[in-house]
Amino acid sequence: MIPRYLCENSIIYDIGGGKNPYMTADLKSNLENCYVIGLDIDENELEAAPVGIYDRINAADVMVYEGNRDGDLAICLTLLEHVKDVEAGLRGIASCLKRQGFVCMFVPSRNALYARINRILPERVKRLILFALFPNTRELHGFPAYYDRCTPHEIKHIMQSLGFEVVEERQYYISSYFSFFFPLYLLWRLYLLLFYLISKEQAAETFGLVFKKVK
């Protein structure tokens, strides 16, 4: 969904991307006068990003961040599940954008089976299991996750209360977490089918949302 919102002569906030921003050198080179600001709680993560992607970095906690309301686009991918207070985090994101600005977000749902397991297990145990099953994810995953209000319904409700309207939404009903063992994978798919029949979009494993700031 994101490419259609990338425009020339724009200010783009990458929120929570750290060393792995959405923007690449090729994407940026095709956008004239595009200014990219990296916002992440960890300054070391920001400084480890590819050289030249960020034009400015802000090391700050999005839950208490107060932006300049100058952004045309905010990109927020797989961040909100790591935020203890999602409503506070969304207020911080909203403060980055001018009126008529857009925010594109991708969120793992708290209703997903892996998220339910994640909230039960101790942090050390979760990391051991994750890296044992998916060793290639060590650089990208393993951060503490809280899944506070991370459902399509709750995110839309909060954003609308902050003066945004929904422009696009997509739900995804697949993930790779149980792919290592087929019988478990099959049980998970049956569980998800039943959940979908009961709750529709709330059964999504992950979801993408695009909002426009109208107030």
Long-range contacts (C-beta under 8 A, 24 or more apart in sequence): 1-104, 1-168, 1-170, 1-208, 1-210, 2-75, 2-104, 5-73, 5-102, 5-104, 5-210, 6-31, 6-34, 6-73, 7-31, 7-34, 7-72, 7-73, 8-32, 8-33, 8-34, 9-33, 9-34, 10-34, 10-35, 10-72, 10-73, 11-35, 11-37, 11-70, 11-71, 11-72, 11-73, 12-36, 12-37, 12-71, 12-72, 12-73, 12-74, 12-75, 13-37, 13-39, 13-67, 13-71, 13-73, 13-74, 13-75, 13-93, 13-96, 13-97, 14-38, 14-39, 14-54, 14-75, 15-39, 15-40, 15-62, 15-74, 15-75, 15-76, 15-79, 15-93, 15-96, 16-40, 16-41, 16-62, 16-76, 16-77, 16-78, 16-79, 16-82, 17-49, 17-75, 17-77, 18-42, 18-45, 18-46, 18-48, 18-49, 19-45, 19-46, 19-48, 19-49, 20-49, 20-140, 21-49, 21-50, 21-53, 21-54, 22-75, 22-77, 23-53, 23-75, 24-50, 24-53, 25-50, 25-52, 25-53, 28-52, 28-53, 37-71, 37-96, 39-65, 39-96, 61-92, 62-88, 62-89, 62-92, 62-93, 63-88, 63-89, 63-92, 64-88, 64-92, 65-92, 65-95, 65-96, 66-92, 66-95, 67-92, 67-95, 67-96, 67-97, 68-95, 68-96, 69-95, 69-96, 69-97, 69-98, 70-96, 70-98, 71-96, 71-97, 71-98, 71-101, 72-97, 72-98, 72-101, 72-102, 73-97, 73-101, 73-102, 73-103, 73-104, 74-101, 74-102, 74-103, 74-104, 75-103, 75-104, 75-105, 76-103, 76-104, 76-105, 76-106, 77-105, 77-106, 78-106, 78-107, 78-108, 79-105, 80-105, 80-107, 80-148, 80-150, 80-155, 81-107, 81-108, 81-110, 81-115, 81-145, 81-146, 81-147, 81-150, 82-143, 82-144, 82-145, 82-146, 83-146, 83-148, 84-146, 84-148, 85-148, 86-148, 86-149, 86-150, 86-154, 86-155, 86-158, 87-149, 87-158, 90-155, 90-158, 90-159, 90-162, 91-162, 94-159, 94-162, 94-163, 94-164, 94-213, 97-213, 98-213, 99-213, 99-214, 99-215, 100-212, 100-213, 100-214, 101-212, 101-213, 102-167, 102-210, 102-211, 102-212, 102-213, 103-159, 103-164, 103-210, 103-211, 103-213, 104-208, 104-209, 104-210, 105-155, 105-208, 105-209, 105-210, 105-211, 106-206, 106-207, 106-208, 107-150, 107-155, 107-206, 107-207, 107-208, 107-209, 108-145, 108-147, 108-150, 108-175, 108-205, 108-206, 109-147, 109-150, 109-151, 109-152, 109-202, 109-204, 109-205, 109-206, 109-207, 110-147, 110-148, 110-149, 110-150, 110-151, 111-151, 111-195, 111-199, 111-202, 111-203, 111-204, 112-175, 112-204, 112-205, 112-206, 113-177, 113-178, 113-188, 113-191, 113-192, 114-175, 114-177, 114-178, 114-205, 115-145, 115-147, 115-150, 118-145, 118-147, 119-145, 119-146, 119-147, 133-180, 134-176, 134-180, 151-202, 152-201, 152-202, 152-204, 152-207, 152-209, 153-201, 153-202, 155-209, 156-209, 159-209, 159-211, 163-213, 163-214, 163-215, 164-211, 164-212, 164-213, 164-214, 164-215, 165-211, 165-212, 165-214, 166-209, 166-210, 166-211, 167-210, 167-211, 167-212, 168-208, 168-209, 168-210, 169-201, 169-207, 169-208, 169-209, 169-210, 170-207, 170-208, 171-201, 171-204, 171-206, 171-207, 172-204, 172-205, 172-206, 172-207, 172-208, 173-203, 173-204, 173-205, 174-205, 175-205, 175-206
